[in-house]
Amino acid sequence: MKKKRLLKHLADEVYCRLGVSPVHGIGVFAVRSIDKGVDPLRSLVAHKELSFTREELKGLPKGVRKQIEMFCYYDDKEVLVSTMGLNTMDFAIYVNHSKTPNIRMKKDGHFETLSKLKAGDELLMDYDHSFGGEHIF
């Protein structure tokens, strides 16, 4: 059953790869066309994020704290760290910001394409809309 489910996932739900982005550093790119309204980052691995205070993370090694700062959502009150830890990759952390997004993050944390994408398109989301505030890079 696991093999059958994995094959179905590979056939029907794998849409993206990482690549060098003209927007910023690393980005997420479509490897095939993606219809509007699809979650292009759907995973077989269920994970959530746990909330930590900066005080709780203070005792971690400096390099680990830097990784958390680079790849985890945080604000003045909390830092959200994936229950997968930092040794497993979630493509979502590589989605770059744009004021003309082609995906959005829904309130449940899943993603949704805003228009049909073609192979090679970079997935972009508006951080301001998804996370609030104004992001300046």
C-alpha positions as CSV (number, residue, x, y, z in Angstrom):
1,M,0.0,0.0,0.0
2,K,2.8,2.4,0.8
3,K,4.4,1.9,-2.6
4,K,1.1,2.5,-4.4
5,R,0.5,5.7,-2.4
6,L,4.0,7.0,-3.1
7,L,3.7,6.3,-6.8
8,K,0.4,8.2,-6.8
9,H,2.0,11.1,-5.0
10,L,4.9,11.2,-7.5
11,A,2.5,11.1,-10.4
12,D,-0.1,13.5,-9.1
13,E,1.3,15.8,-6.5
14,V,5.0,16.5,-7.2
15,Y,5.2,19.9,-9.0
16,C,8.4,21.6,-7.9
17,R,12.2,21.7,-7.6
18,L,14.7,24.1,-6.1
19,G,16.8,26.3,-8.3
20,V,18.8,29.5,-8.5
21,S,16.3,32.4,-8.4
22,P,16.6,35.7,-10.3
23,V,14.5,37.2,-7.4
24,H,16.7,36.1,-4.5
25,G,19.1,33.2,-3.8
26,I,17.3,29.9,-4.0
27,G,13.7,29.7,-5.2
28,V,11.0,27.1,-6.0
29,F,10.2,26.4,-9.6
30,A,7.5,24.4,-11.4
31,V,8.7,21.2,-13.1
32,R,5.4,20.8,-15.0
33,S,2.3,22.9,-15.5
34,I,0.2,23.5,-12.4
35,D,-3.5,24.3,-12.6
36,K,-5.0,27.2,-10.6
37,G,-6.2,26.3,-7.1
38,V,-3.7,23.5,-6.6
39,D,-1.4,23.1,-3.6
40,P,1.9,22.7,-5.3
41,L,3.8,22.0,-2.1
42,R,1.7,19.1,-0.8
43,S,3.8,16.6,1.1
44,L,3.4,13.1,2.4
45,V,5.1,14.1,5.6
46,A,2.6,15.6,8.1
47,H,4.2,18.4,10.2
48,K,3.2,21.3,12.2
49,E,5.0,24.2,13.8
50,L,5.6,24.6,17.5
51,S,5.8,28.1,19.1
52,F,8.9,29.0,21.1
53,T,9.9,32.2,22.9
54,R,13.4,33.6,22.0
55,E,14.3,32.8,25.7
56,E,13.6,29.1,25.1
57,L,15.9,29.1,22.1
58,K,18.7,31.1,23.7
59,G,20.6,28.1,24.8
60,L,20.9,26.5,21.3
61,P,24.2,26.7,19.4
62,K,24.7,30.0,17.5
63,G,24.7,28.2,14.1
64,V,21.4,26.5,14.9
65,R,19.8,29.8,16.0
66,K,21.0,31.4,12.8
67,Q,19.3,28.6,10.8
68,I,16.1,29.2,12.8
69,E,16.3,32.9,12.0
70,M,16.8,32.2,8.3
71,F,14.2,29.5,7.8
72,C,11.5,29.8,10.4
73,Y,8.7,32.4,10.8
74,Y,9.1,34.7,13.8
75,D,7.8,37.9,15.2
76,D,8.3,39.9,18.4
77,K,6.5,37.3,20.5
78,E,7.2,33.9,19.1
79,V,9.3,31.7,16.8
80,L,7.6,28.9,14.9
81,V,9.8,25.8,14.3
82,S,8.6,22.9,12.2
83,T,8.1,19.6,14.0
84,M,10.3,18.1,11.2
85,G,13.3,19.8,12.7
86,L,15.9,21.4,10.5
87,N,17.5,18.4,8.9
88,T,14.5,17.8,6.6
89,M,13.6,20.2,3.9
90,D,10.3,22.0,3.3
91,F,10.3,23.7,-0.1
92,A,7.9,26.3,1.4
93,I,10.8,28.0,3.1
94,Y,12.4,28.8,-0.3
95,V,9.3,30.5,-1.8
96,N,10.4,34.0,-2.5
97,H,8.4,37.3,-1.9
98,S,6.7,39.2,-4.7
99,K,4.1,41.9,-4.9
100,T,2.8,40.0,-7.9
101,P,2.4,36.5,-6.4
102,N,1.3,33.4,-8.2
103,I,0.6,31.4,-5.0
104,R,-0.7,32.2,-1.6
105,M,-0.6,30.6,1.8
106,K,-4.1,29.9,3.2
107,K,-5.0,30.2,6.8
108,D,-4.6,26.5,7.4
109,G,-0.9,26.7,6.3
110,H,-1.4,25.0,2.9
111,F,-0.6,26.7,-0.4
112,E,-2.8,27.4,-3.4
113,T,-1.8,28.6,-6.9
114,L,-3.5,31.9,-7.9
115,S,-3.2,31.2,-11.6
116,K,-2.1,28.4,-13.9
117,L,1.7,28.0,-13.9
118,K,3.9,26.5,-16.6
119,A,7.1,24.4,-16.2
120,G,10.0,26.7,-15.3
121,D,7.8,29.4,-13.6
122,E,9.1,30.4,-10.1
123,L,6.5,30.2,-7.3
124,L,6.2,33.6,-5.6
125,M,4.0,34.7,-2.7
126,D,3.3,38.1,-1.1
127,Y,4.8,37.8,2.4
128,D,2.9,40.9,3.5
129,H,-0.4,39.3,2.6
130,S,0.5,35.9,4.1
131,F,2.3,37.1,7.3
132,G,1.1,40.7,7.8
133,G,3.4,43.7,8.1
134,E,5.6,45.1,5.4
135,H,8.6,43.2,4.2
136,I,11.5,45.1,2.7
137,F,14.4,43.3,1.1
